[in-house]
Amino acid sequence: MPMNWQQLISNKRLGQENLHTQHKDDRTEFKRDYDRLIFSAPFRRLQNKTQVFPLPGSVFVHNRLTHSLEVASVGRSLGDAVANALMTKHAESPCSHMSEIGSIVSAACLAHDLGNPPFGHSGEHAIASYFLEGPGIKYKELLTEEQWADITHFDGNANTFRLLTHQFKGRRAGGFVLTYSTLSSIVKYPYPATEAQKQKFGYFTQENEIYERIATELGLKRKGAGWCRHPFAYLVEAADDICYEIMDIEDAHKLKILSFEETRDLMLGFVAPERRAHIIERSKEVNDKNENVVYFRSCAIGALINECARVFIDNEEAILEGDFSGSLIKRANQQTRDAYGACVKVARSRIYRSRDVIDTELAGYKIISTLIQLFTDAVMNPQHTYSKLLLDRVSSQYEVDSTDTYERIMAVLDYLSGMTDVFALDLYRKINGESLPMI
């Protein structure tokens, strides 16, 4: 049996399954998800987490906060386009919440990076490497196979789901108490760490039961040891792919890594050839190259949204059967794939390997490696004097005093991944005696 929209789009809330409340405003439950996320402390902290380039100096580039807001905007447009097409396609058997797809995808996009540790992928690798090939390997014999897989494949995607659903001390059941549909739309890799591919997986051992409950309620299909994706996860992934690739190109132009002509040609690659001359001519109405790039970028994103929405609708049956593979962009038309491939090639060779980016990754790796070693040693040896000092810095919501080894290690990962880049750097300097509080 294929998945069905009526079951997939549910406004049931995690932690409030049996609670029926009457609201005094006109917001839908999915719009409430968006509002809960945007006013949350973890979302605000994204402003001090690196996206690609080091946090801004004289030239402002994207951080995780601005990236997430842009992904949410693109996700809403994608979701609205898909909703309109599906409501037309299924006019004779409408789904009650079909018009809310844009709101669901937008909320999921807003949350998609909340679990990322400081310094992005460099921070993820530092955490995993500490246990896999560093001093932390000594803890392997104290953990189950599933628990060991969790920490040696540590991934921001799984950590986002944990942050949103885990009952930390002092927080209500259900974490953020988001709707089932929003939560499942965030999970791009709906399988446990034991099935991880290139480090990616969807949920930690402690959240396995929660994801299974959500997946069963929404009628997701089983796939091996995990599940098929919720269809909206493809839209969240597409919005993220669109933004980080296109916006990284724009940032590279601002930082003078790419020339104006290179940037223009990369972005116009997504536009139909017959429209390019007209777009270039229109851009000349503004005598500012940065503003011209903004215009080219908007054209590129618009073309990508239209194409990804088309791919989703054309493959609706395969997606609902759980047979769709790859991303929407990888299944797009040849022109879009070629243009996206050109951006990826330039980004890998000219942007992600630029000296500033590499230097930030090196520093981030060192900072996180040092902090995870110190705090893991502290929770494993809490009787030591230095351990007590370190653990006094940890918020009471994290169970560093648990009697369970896995829970103590996860509490350290929760604490570290919640830090901003600036906070992690400041703590690293203080611990190393390089700075002291102002007296």
N, C-alpha and C positions, 0 to 999 in steps of 0.2 A: 504494500500500500504506500502511495506517495504521501509526503507531508502535505498538510492543507492549511490554507491561509487563516481560516477561522480559528484553528487551534494555535497556529504559530504566533498570532498577534493577540497577546493576552496582557491585560492591565493588572493582573494579580501581582501583589508585592511580596518580596521575600521578607519574612518576619511578620507580615500582617495578613497572612492567607485567610484567616477567619474573621478579619475585622472589616466591617462595612461602615465607612464614614461618609458623611454628607459635607461637601465643601461649599463655601459661600461665594466662590468666584467661578469664572468660566474656563479656567485652565483644565486641560485634559490631564490624565494621569501621566502621560508621556512628557508633556510639557513640565509637569512637576519634577520629573526625573532631571530634566535639563536644569531647572532652577536649583534643585538640591546640589547638583554637581558644581555649578558655577559659583555658588556662594560657599563652597567648602574650603577648608584650610589646605587639603592636599592639592586642590586645583590652583589656589593662589601661589603655592610653593613652586609651581611650574615656571613662574617668571624668573626664577634663579636656577633653572636647570638648562644645560646646554642642549641645543638642537644639533647643530653641526659645527658651526664656527664658535670660537671663544665668546664668552659673554661680552656685550658691546663696549667699545671704547668710543671713539668719535663718530663711527658709522654704526647705526643701529641695524642689526641683523636679527633673524628669528631666534627666539628661545622656545622652550617647550610650550609655554603659555600661548604665545601668538600663533605657533604652529597648530595647537589644538583648536583654537578659535577658528582658524581658517579651514581646518579639516571639518569642523562642525558645520561651517557655512556651505562648503562643497557637498558634504553629506546630506544636508537638508535639500539642496537642489537636486541631487541624485535621487533621494527618496521621493521627493515630490513628482519628479518626472516618471519614476517607476509606478508610483501610486496612480497617477492619471492614466497611464497606459493600462494598468491592470484593471482599474475600474471600468474602462471602456471595453476591455477584452472580456471581462466577466460581468457585464452589465445585468445579465439575467440571474446571476447568483452572487450578489454582492456580499463582501465581508464587512461586518459592522465597523471595524476599525481600520479599514484599508486606507482611508484618507490620512491616517496618522503616521504613515510610514516615514515621511520626512522628519517628523518630530522624534521618532524612535531612533532613526539612524543618526540624527544630529546629536542626540544625547549620548549615544554610544561613542560617537566620534569625539565628543568633548572629554570622555573619560579614558580614551584608549591608551594614553601615555601616563596615567596617574601612578602606575606601579614602577615606572622606570627609576633605577637608582641614580645617584649623581654621576655625571659624566657619561651618561648613555650606555652605549654598547661596551665601552671601555670599562665601566663600572660593573656591568654584567659579567664580563670575562674575568675581571679581577676576583669577583666572588666565587665563580665556578672553579677557577684555577687554584684558588687557595685550598679547596678541598680535594680537587682532582689530582693536582701535581705539586701542592705546597704542603706546609706543616699540618694542614687540616686533614690530610689523608689518614692520620692516626685515629680519626673518629669513625672510620668506616665500619669497624667491627661492632660499634655501639648502636648502629642503625640498621633498619630493615632495608631490603633492596629498593623498595619504593621510596623510602625516605632519603636514601643515599642518592638516588636518581634526581630527586627534587633539588638538592643543594648543588650537585655537580653539573646540573643543567640550568641553574638559576636563570630565569628569564622574566623580563619586565611584563610580558603579556600575562603570564600566570600570576604574577604578583599584583597586577591590576585587579584581576578577579578576586584575589584574596583580600586586597584592601577594601573592595566594595562589599564583600559578603562575610568576612570573618568577624566573629564577635570578640573584639579586643576588650580587655577589662575596662569597665566604665562606659561601654557603648551598648546600645540596645541590640537585641537579636536581629540578624539580617543585615548588619553593617549599615550601609546607606539606605536600606529599605527601598531599593529600586524595583521596577517592574521586571517580571521574568523575561519579557521580550527584549528590553534594553540590555539586561545582563547577558543574555545569550548572544546578542548581536556583537558584543565586544570580543567574544572568544573566537579568534581566528584559527586556533589549533585545538579543537575539542577532543583532546586525548591526554592521558597522564604522562608524567616524565619518563616512565619506562618505555614509552613509544616515541620519545622525542626524536626529531629529525633536525640536525644542525642546531641543537640547543633549544629549539622552539617546542613548547607544549602549552596546554591551556589552563591547567589547574594543579595545585599541589595536593598531596595526599590528604591533608586536613580538610580540603574543600571538595574532595571527590564526591561525597554524599550530597553536598549542596548542588553541584552541577548536575548530578544524576537526577535529582528531584526536579530541577528546572527543565532538563531535557525531556524527561518523561512527561511532564505536564504539557509541554509544547508539542509533543509528538515528533521530536527529532528521531531520525533513524539511527540505529546502532551501526557502527562500522568498526569491526575488529574489537580492540580493547577500548575504543572510544566511541565517538558519535560523528554523524555527518554535521557539517556546519549549519547553523541557522542561516537561511537565505540572506538575511540582512547583513551578515558578517562579510559577504562579498562586496556589499556597497560601502561598508566602513573601510574595508581594505582598499577599495578603489579610491575613495576620498583621500585616504592617507597617502597612497602611492602618487596620486595626482599632485598633492600639495608638497610633499617633501622633494619630489624631483623638480617640479617647476619652480618652486620658491627657492630651492638651493641654487638654481641657475640665476635667478634674479639677484640673490644675495652675492653670488660670485661676481656679477657685473658691478654691484655697488662697491665691492672691495677691490675692483680692478683686476680680478683674476681672469675674467673673460672680457673681451672687447665688446663694444656695442654691436658690431656686425655679427659676431659669433652668437651673441645672445639672441639677437633678432632672428637669425636664420634657424636656430634651434627651436624657438617658440613658434615660428610660422610653419615649421614642418608639420604641425598638427592641423593646420588649416587647409582647406581645399585649394589646390593650385590656382584655380581661376579667381579666388578671392584675395590672393596675396598682394597683388599690385594695388588693389583698391585700399587694403589695410595700410600698406606702406604710405600711400598718398595721403590718407587721412591722418596718419601719425605726424606728418609734416606740418599740420596745423598748430602743433605745439613745439616750441623751440627749446625743448629740454629732453635730453636723451633718457634720463631716469623715468620721466613721465611717459616717453615713448615705449620704454620697456614694460611699464605698467599696463599700457594698452595692449601690447603684444601678448603679455601674460594672460590678460583677461580673455583674449581671443583663444589662446591655447587651452585654458581651463574650460571655457565654454564648449569647445569642440570635444574635449575629453569627456565631459559630463554627458553630452549627447550620445557619444559612441558607447560609453559604458552602460548607459541606460538601455540602449538598443540591444547590446549583447545580453544583458540580464533578461529582458523580455523575450528575446529570440530563444533563449535557453531555459525559460521558465520550467518546462516539464522536466528537463534533466536536473535542474537544481532541486526541484521538489522530490525527485526520485533519489537524490543523493549521488547522482552519477556525474555531476559537473566537476571537472578537474581544472586546476590552475586558477589564475586570477582573471577578472573581467578584461583587464588591459591586455593580458597575454592572448586572449581570445578575440581581440578587436580586429578591425580590418588591417590590411597590410600597411597602409600609409601610417596609421596610428602606431603600429608596432615598430615600424622603422624609425619614426620620429622619437618615440619613447626610448628605443634602443640607442639612438644617437645621444640623447640626454644622459642616459646611464653611462655610456662610454666616456663622455666628457667629464661627468661627475667623478667617476672612479679615478681617472688619470690626472685631472687638473684640480678638483675640489677636495675630495676626501683625502688625498695624499698631499695637500698643501702643507707647508711647514707649520703654520699656526695650528691647524687641525691636529696634526701628528703630535705636536708638543703638548697640546691640551690632553690628548689621549694618554700620552706617557705620564704626565703629571697625575691625571685622574686615576690611572691604574695603580700608581705608587701610593696615592692617598688612600684609596679604598682597600688595597692590600694590607696596608699598615693598620688601618682601623679595624678591619675584620679580624685580623690576627689578635690584636689587643683585646677586643671585646669578647671574642670567642674564648680566649684563654681565661678571661675574667669570669664568664658564666660557668665555665667548667671547673674553675678553682675559686669559688666565691669567698673562701675563708682567707685568702691572701689579702694583705693590707692594701696593695695597689689595686687589686680587683675591686675591693669595696669602694675605693675612690672613683674608679671608672663607672661602676654600676650606679653610683649615686647620680650620675649624669643622665641616666636613661629614664624616660618617662614611665610612670607607673602603669600605663596601659599595656606595656610589653612584659610578657611573662618570663623575665630573666631569672626568676627564682623558682621556676617550675621544677618538679622532681623528675620530669621526663627530658632526656637528653635532646631529642628532636625538637621539642617545644622550646627549649632554651636556645638552641641554635637558630631556629626560625624567629625567635624574638629578637636576636641580634640582627638578622637580615631585615626584619620589619623596621627596626630602628635605623639602620644604615640606609635602606632604600627610601625612607621618608625624608632624608636630609636633602637640602639643596646643595648645589656645588659650592656656594659661598660658605655655608655652614660647615660642610665637610672639610673644606680647606682651613677654615678658622680653627676647628677642633684639632685637626692634624698639627697645625702650628703650635697650639697651646700644649698638646700632649708631648710634643718634641721640644718644648721649652723655647720655641722661637718667638713667642709672643705671650704677653701677660695681660690680664684685665687691667683697665685703667683704674688707678687707685686715687 
